[in-house]
Amino acid sequence: MGWLILAFVLPVLNSQATEIVNDVTRLNPIRVEAVVRPDSLDQVRKIVAEAQGPISIGGGRYSMGGQTATERAVQIDMRSLNRVLELDVQNRRIRVQAGITWRDIQEAIDPHDLSLRIMQTYSNFTVGGSLSVNVHGRYIGEGPLVRSVESIRVVLADGSLVEASPTKNSEIFYGAIGGYGGIGVIVEATLSLTNNHKVERIHHRMEAEEYLNFFQTKVRDDKSVVFQNADLYPPFYKTVNSVEWRRTEKPLTQSERLIPRNQKYSLQPRVIRTLNHLPGGKLLRSGVIDPILNSTDAVVWRNHEASYDVAELEPPSRDRSTFVLQEYFVPVKALNDFIPKMRRVLRKHKVKVFNVSIRHALPDPGTLLAWAPEEVFALVIYYEQGTSEEAQVRVAEWTRELITAVLSVKGRHYLPYQIHATPEQFLSAYPRAPEFFLLKKKLDPTNKFRNKLWDRYYLPALSKTAPVKKEKRYPASQP
């Protein structure tokens, strides 16, 4: 099988680009040379070692700005490398191939009453993709995904395979996780697990200015809280609804241990789009619909609450408009300074925001492109935008204004989304990027690993020498 893939890949490296790949937003069609789907580690190593042109790496393609492709690259689609390699129930540890989805892991560990320590809200993503962007979720007492990673295996530009952990090849570990495919191909990961248990939903409604104190006194150090996020409601961004899922021994209200696969979600996406366009629709949601939904009792398994499917958000069409995410990280103490700044930008530009979710994260232990160099709140903006060129220009304008606003409170923007930040904004937000660039140049001297993110920020840096700034490192929490 491997020779068939290579026989196909090598000739097309010098041919006309033949295939278009895109991401979930449908805003970033990119013509690549080929998409190859290896199903073994050896195939990945051969493809990388023998490729003469650029390589990009794809999984679920949920990044939203071309982070998985660039023109005339061979894209390695990792989704066929999707096996559980080892499950150590006693020590609560699992080793997997990077193309596996979090949902597949959940199905493997749930019968053993085990649960993932950290993942994003939706379970469709691949592990490799999540590692590459260093995701986070709604977990209290946790933070970036790297905090639950014991080790990874990475294929470098010369085809060599290295194991990396916080103590072995640590520069590769902290460069590849959150490195957006710029260092190499993450092919395996060993993750620490925790116990599964029942959780109960509780909610609290308050003014936005009250939320910081509420979180610090009622949520942050409460060991019973497993998941938590707060919805900051548009169009005024002055009301917050905190939703906590706390450990409980109460009887289940939902018997399924995981959300059933392949459910039909035709209603919810249509409701979201309708409320986003209906005059007064957002007030109807915040004042009527959400209070009714939250008034019912809900006791479920932890794994059930962690097994959401992104299909529940997929709109009926993305032809004329599409739903998109942006995310901004602010130091905890700066939350009440940033929200008014964000409010002014979003209202000034009449952004069609459906929701802003506020989440908490403990510090990153040392990734080079850390979005949480200290304890932060993440503000996740879910909005609708037009797909026309004019609409995309307008989004770029207000996005850069938001980045300026978050930088003013010593915060950062998240990199898996549309690539609108100027190079200067990028370097201000990620002061260790020069270290990452030096590591990439060392491990990938011909710039084999490419995508639109690194075309934007790394290619110009190749001709410059930037000073290296150091940031404080925090130890990862232990399982």
Stockholm file with secondary structure:
# STOCKHOLM 1.0

chainA/1-479         MGWLILAFVLPVLNSQATEIVNDVTRLNPIRVEAVVRPDSLDQVRKIVAEAQGPISIGGGRYSMGGQTATERAVQIDMRSLNRVLELDVQNRRIRVQAGITWRDIQEAIDPHDLSLRIMQTYSNFTVGGSLSVNVHGRYIGEGPLVRSVESIRVVLADGSLVEASPTKNSEIFYGAIGGYGGIGVIVEATLSLTNNHKVERIHHRMEAEEYLNFFQTKVRDDKSVVFQNADLYPPFYKTVNSVEWRRTEKPLTQSERLIPRNQKYSLQPRVIRTLNHLPGGKLLRSGVIDPILNSTDAVVWRNHEASYDVAELEPPSRDRSTFVLQEYFVPVKALNDFIPKMRRVLRKHKVKVFNVSIRHALPDPGTLLAWAPEEVFALVIYYEQGTSEEAQVRVAEWTRELITAVLSVKGRHYLPYQIHATPEQFLSAYPRAPEFFLLKKKLDPTNKFRNKLWDRYYLPALSKTAPVKKEKRYPASQP
#=GR chainA/1-479 SS CHHHHHHHHHHHTTSCCCEEECCTTSCCCEEESEEECCCSHHHHHHHHHHCCSCEEEESSCCCSSSTTCCTTCEEEEGGGCCCEEEEETTTTEEEEETTCBHHHHHHHHGGGTEEESSCCSBTTSBHHHHHHHTCCCSBTTCCSGGGGEEEEEEECTTSCEEEECSSSSHHHHHHHTTSTTSSCEEEEEEEEEEECCEEEEEEEEEEHHHHHHHIIIIITTCTTEEEEEEEECTTTTCEEEEEEEEECCSCCSCCCSSCCTTCCCSHHHHHHHHHHHSTTHHHHIIIIIHHHHHHSCCEEEHHHHTCBCGGGGCCSCCSSEEEEEEEEEEEGGGHHHHHHHHHHHHHHTTCEEEEEEEEEECCCSSCTTCSCSSSEEEEEEEEEEECSHHHHHHHHHHHHHHHHHHHHTTCEECTTSCCCSCHHHHHHHCTTHHHHHHHHHHHCTTCCBCCHHHHHHHHHHTTCCCCCCCCCCCCCCCC
#=GC SS_cons         CHHHHHHHHHHHTTSCCCEEECCTTSCCCEEESEEECCCSHHHHHHHHHHCCSCEEEESSCCCSSSTTCCTTCEEEEGGGCCCEEEEETTTTEEEEETTCBHHHHHHHHGGGTEEESSCCSBTTSBHHHHHHHTCCCSBTTCCSGGGGEEEEEEECTTSCEEEECSSSSHHHHHHHTTSTTSSCEEEEEEEEEEECCEEEEEEEEEEHHHHHHHIIIIITTCTTEEEEEEEECTTTTCEEEEEEEEECCSCCSCCCSSCCTTCCCSHHHHHHHHHHHSTTHHHHIIIIIHHHHHHSCCEEEHHHHTCBCGGGGCCSCCSSEEEEEEEEEEEGGGHHHHHHHHHHHHHHTTCEEEEEEEEEECCCSSCTTCSCSSSEEEEEEEEEEECSHHHHHHHHHHHHHHHHHHHHTTCEECTTSCCCSCHHHHHHHCTTHHHHHHHHHHHCTTCCBCCHHHHHHHHHHTTCCCCCCCCCCCCCCCC
//
